[in-house]
Amino acid sequence: MNGRVFANDRGSVTVEAALSMVTLVAVASAVLAALATMAAHLSAVQTAGAAARAEAVGVTFEPTRGSVEVASTGGMITVTATVPAVLGDVAATAIAPVEDAP
């Protein structure tokens, strides 16, 4: 016996390459999902701001995706926009003062 556990190491590089490719694909997928979720958050922020400005002047706002909840208290409009994302729904809130008609 020459002290080696396995006398034939053929194919070990193939197995290591396959395992590293799986890891690389998993990490790349996680990064892409995180980027898509950040883009959805930016969309929620923009939707909430646009909805708050529209509701402040008396115009009903319909988002292109997601949903909008509007609350009015003390002359302020509070809008919460929720947008679906890859890693779950994201939400953003915007506040605007109610504008009086001239």
C-alpha positions as CSV (number, residue, x, y, z in Angstrom):
1,M,0.0,0.0,0.0
2,N,1.5,3.4,-0.9
3,G,-0.4,5.4,1.7
4,R,-3.0,6.9,-0.7
5,V,-6.6,6.4,0.1
6,F,-7.7,6.7,-3.5
7,A,-5.3,5.3,-6.1
8,N,-7.2,6.9,-9.0
9,D,-8.1,10.7,-8.8
10,R,-9.5,10.8,-12.3
11,G,-12.7,12.9,-12.5
12,S,-12.1,14.9,-9.3
13,V,-11.5,18.1,-11.3
14,T,-14.8,17.6,-13.1
15,V,-16.7,17.2,-9.8
16,E,-15.0,20.3,-8.3
17,A,-15.9,22.3,-11.4
18,A,-19.5,21.2,-11.3
19,L,-19.8,22.2,-7.6
20,S,-18.2,25.6,-8.2
21,M,-20.5,26.3,-11.1
22,V,-23.5,25.5,-8.9
23,T,-22.2,27.9,-6.3
24,L,-21.5,30.6,-8.9
25,V,-25.0,30.3,-10.4
26,A,-26.6,30.5,-6.9
27,V,-24.6,33.6,-6.0
28,A,-25.3,35.3,-9.3
29,S,-29.1,34.6,-8.9
30,A,-29.1,36.1,-5.4
31,V,-27.3,39.2,-6.6
32,L,-29.8,39.6,-9.5
33,A,-32.8,39.1,-7.2
34,A,-31.4,41.7,-4.8
35,L,-30.9,44.2,-7.7
36,A,-34.5,43.6,-8.9
37,T,-35.8,44.2,-5.4
38,M,-33.9,47.4,-5.1
39,A,-35.4,48.5,-8.4
40,A,-38.8,47.7,-7.1
41,H,-38.2,49.8,-4.0
42,L,-37.2,52.8,-6.2
43,S,-40.4,52.3,-8.1
44,A,-42.4,52.2,-4.9
45,V,-40.7,55.5,-3.8
46,Q,-41.5,57.2,-7.1
47,T,-45.1,55.8,-7.0
48,A,-45.7,57.1,-3.5
49,G,-44.4,60.5,-4.3
50,A,-46.4,60.9,-7.5
51,A,-49.6,59.6,-5.7
52,A,-49.1,62.1,-2.8
53,R,-48.7,65.0,-5.2
54,A,-51.7,63.9,-7.3
55,E,-53.9,63.4,-4.2
56,A,-52.8,66.8,-2.8
57,V,-54.3,68.6,-5.8
58,G,-57.4,66.5,-5.8
59,V,-56.6,64.0,-8.6
60,T,-57.0,60.3,-8.2
61,F,-53.8,58.4,-8.9
62,E,-53.8,54.9,-10.4
63,P,-50.4,53.1,-10.2
64,T,-49.1,51.1,-13.1
65,R,-48.2,48.2,-10.8
66,G,-48.8,47.6,-7.1
67,S,-51.3,49.3,-4.9
68,V,-51.6,52.7,-3.2
69,E,-53.3,53.5,0.2
70,V,-54.2,57.1,0.8
71,A,-54.9,58.7,4.2
72,S,-55.7,62.4,4.9
73,T,-55.2,63.9,8.4
74,G,-54.8,67.5,9.4
75,G,-54.2,69.0,6.0
76,M,-51.6,66.4,5.0
77,I,-52.0,63.5,2.6
78,T,-50.1,60.3,3.5
79,V,-49.7,57.7,0.7
80,T,-48.2,54.3,1.1
81,A,-47.3,52.5,-2.1
82,T,-46.7,48.8,-2.2
83,V,-45.0,47.2,-5.2
84,P,-44.4,43.5,-5.8
85,A,-40.7,42.4,-6.0
86,V,-38.7,39.2,-6.4
87,L,-37.8,38.9,-2.7
88,G,-41.3,40.0,-1.4
89,D,-43.4,43.2,-1.6
90,V,-41.7,46.5,-0.9
91,A,-43.4,49.6,0.4
92,A,-42.7,53.3,0.5
93,T,-44.5,56.3,2.1
94,A,-44.8,59.9,1.0
95,I,-46.5,62.9,2.6
96,A,-47.7,66.0,0.9
97,P,-49.7,69.1,2.1
98,V,-53.2,69.5,0.7
99,E,-53.3,72.3,-1.8
100,D,-56.3,74.6,-1.9
101,A,-57.9,75.4,-5.3
102,P,-57.4,79.0,-6.4
